[in-house]
Amino acid sequence: LADIFYGRAAIEGTIYGQIREFVGNDAAAQIQNMIRNASLSGKSHGAVVLGMITLLLGATSVFAEIQDSINIIWGLKPKPKRGWVKMLLNRLWSFSVIGSFILLVSLLVNTIIEALMNQLQRLFPQVTIVLVYIVNQLVILGITTLLFAVIFKVLPDARIKWRDVMAGAFATSLLFMLGKFVITFYINHSSVGTAYGAAGSLVVILLWVYYSSAILFFGAEFTKAYAAKHGSRIYPNQYAVWVKVVEVEESDTSLQQLQEKKEQENKDVDENTKVK
């Protein structure tokens, strides 16, 4: 897949220039070489099909894990009796919406930035470098805000207002941008990559992925707190319920007995609901 979509770009150094500011020069060069080697090794239809299937399964699994994590942070849980077909359709829908958004942004962002840069160079030739940097950062901030907003709105099994989502997404984007500068400075000025030898670039990539995940979940916590304090609150959708945590102190009761008691209480609730 990298051969089909990014092989030529990798050879020309485009990918290196795009990702080196995130993970550093060494890690970016290693990724570029991996894609270059794939593009020079020939193409196989079977490998392409297998790669697409693997990509689809891996991507949907990642979105499912993010969905479950945000549900836990917001105190939500899908209904136990929800069918697996609905769960699969929900996962595909979330993947399709966010994937389409990312694809659309990737197609438009370079065109928009290039057009803005040309206008700035024509109108303000004396301060082009400063304006280019400021506009570029503002565009990135806006794109990441929209991306986080779509994630917080679409992925969780919740009903939440767009204004609450945008507030949390903006705060998350600010932290993401700040963290990008901090972690890039750390990677470029520390020996975290060279300390692990040949695997140093992989360690750097994993470090960036870990930090990005932490920022995403912190943003989910901020969105929850903002919606509860200043917004219109978060509610479970029709396929989810609230999770209530209750501490039980019964030293003479085993875990199995507590589970059986809980199952019996759930059956009693279901029977009472049917009678009503």
N, C-alpha and C positions, 0 to 999 in steps of 0.2 A: 504493500500500500504506500509506503514511503517512496518507493521507486516510481510509482505511477504519479503521485501528486507532487512530490518534492524532490525527485531525483535531480533534475536539471538545476533547480534553485539551490540545492545543496552544493552542487559542483561550482556554481557561480559564487557561493559564499553568502547567499541571502539568509539562509537559516542561521548561520553563524552570527551575522549581524543582528538578527532579531532576538536571539535568546542569550547572547553573551552577557547582556546587562543584568540578567536574572541569576544565572548560575556561574558566571565567570568565564574567562577565556578558555581554560583547559577543558572544562566540562562541555562547553559549546563546541569546541573543536572535536572532541570525541564523538558527540552526537552527529556532527557533520560528516565525519569519516565513516561512521556506521551506515548512514544513508547513502553516501557516495559509493561505498563498497556494494551495497545492495543494488544500486542502479547500474553498476558495471558487471554484475554477475549473471545477467540474462533474466528473462521473464518466464514464468511458468503459470499457466492458467490454474492449475491445481493449488499452487501456493497462494495465488491471489484470492481464490475462493475461500481457502482455509484461513487466510489472513482476515478477510472480511467477516467471516463467522466468529473468529476469535475476538476481533475488535468489537463486534456487536455484543457478544456475551460479556466481555470485559467492561465495556462502557456502561451497559445496563446494570451490571453488578455494582459498579462504582456509584451510579446514581441511586441504586437501591440502598446502599450503605449510607450515603449521605442523607437520604430520606429517613431511614430508621434513626440515625443519630439526631437529626433535628426534631423528629417526633419525641424522642426521649428527652431532649432538652426542653421542649415545650410541654412535656407531660401528657403526650398523646400516645394512643396505641390503636392500630387497626382492629376492627372487630374480629374476634376469633372465628366467627362463622362466615366471614367473607370468602367467597369462592376464589379458587386459584386462578380462574379465568379473569376475574375482575382485577386481581392483583397483577397478573401479567399485562393486561391492557393498561392499567395505571402506570406500570413501569415503562412500557413502550411509549405512552403518551408523554410522560415526563421527559424521557430521553429525546423524543422527537421535538418537543417544544424547545428545550434548552439547546439541543444540537442544531436545530434550525436557526435559532438566534445567534449562536456562535458562528455558524457558517455565514449568515448574512452580515454580521459585523466584520468578519475577516475579509469579506469581499468588498465592503464599503469603506472600511477605515483607512486603508492606504490611499484610496482615491480622494477621500475627503481631506486627509492631511496634506497630500500633494497639492491639491487645489488651494488650500489655505496658505501653504508655504509660498506658492507662486504669487498669490495676492499680496502677502506680507512683504515679499522681496520687491515687488513693484511699488508698493505704497511707502514702505519704510526701509529703504536700502541701508540706512546708517545703523539701525539697531536690529538687524535681521537675526543674529544669533540668539539674542536674549528673547525676542518675540517667538522665534521658532521653538525654543525650549519651553517657554511658558505655555504656548498653545498646545504643544505636543503633550505636556503633562495634564493640561485641562481636558484634552480629548480622551486620554487614557483614564482619567478620573471619571469622566462621564460614562465611558464604556463599561468600566468595572462596576460602577454603581448600578447601571441597568442590568448587568449580568447577575449581580448578587440579588437584586430585586426580583428578577425572574426566578432565581433559585428559591428564595424564601417564599415566594408566592405560589409556585407550581409544585415543588417537591413535597412539602409536608402535607399530611392529611388534616389540614386546618383551613378555617375561614378567617382571613385577616384582610384588613383594608389596605389599599395601595399606599395611602399616606404613611401608615405605620411601617410598611415594607420599605418604602423609599428612605425613611429616616434611618432605619437599621442598615440598609444597603449603603447609604452615604457614609455612615460612621465606619462600616466595615471597609469601604474603599479607601478612606483616609488612612486607616490602620494598615491596609494592604500596601498603599503607596509608601507610607513611612517605613514599613518593614522591608520593602523592596530596597530602599536606599541603605538601610542599616545592614541587612544581611548581605547585600552585594559588597558593601564596604568591608564587612567581616571576611567574606570569602576571598576578596582580592588582596587583603592585607594580613591574612593569617595562613598558617600551614595546615589547615584542616584537610586540604586536598592532597598535599604531598606526603602527609603523615601516613597515609594508607597505600602508598605506592601506586600500582596500576589500577587499583579500585578507587583511587581518590576522587575521580570525576563522578563515579556512581554515588559516593558518599555525599558529595556536594549536591547532586540532584535530589537525593533522598532528604537532605537537610532542608532544601527549598520546599519540597512537597510537604514535609512535616510542618514547616512554619505556615504555609498556605492553608493547610487543614486546620491548624490551631486558630488562625485568624477567622476562618469561615465559621467555626463553632462559637468563637467569642462573639462574632456578629450575630449569630442566632440567639445567644443569651442577651445581648443588648437589645435586639428587636423584641424579645419577650418582655424584658423589663420596661422598655419604652411603651409598648402597647398596653401594658398593665397600668402604667403610671400616667401617661399623657394621651394615649390613643383610645381606640374603640375596643380593645381587648381581643384575645384570640379564642376562637371557638372550634371544636372539632367538626369536621364535615360529616356527611351522612354515612361515611364508611369507617368512622373512627369514634373512639370514646376517650374520656379522661382517664388517667391512671391515678389512683389514690393509694398512697403509701401509708400503711398502718403498722406501727410497732406493736408486737404482741409479746408479752412476757409470761411465758408458761413453761417453767422449767421441767415439769413432769410430762409434757406432751412432746412426742416426736415430730419430726418434720413431715413424715408421711401422714400422721394423724391430722396435722394442720391442713395439709393439702386436701385430704378427704373431706374435712369439715368445710373447706372453702368450696369444693366442688358441689357438696350437698346444698350449701347456701345459694350457689348459682342456679342449681336445678329448681330450688324452691322459688326463686325470683322469676325464673322462666315460666313455671307453672302458674304463679299468681298473675303474671302478665297475660297468659293465654286465657285465664278465667275472666279477667276484666274485659 
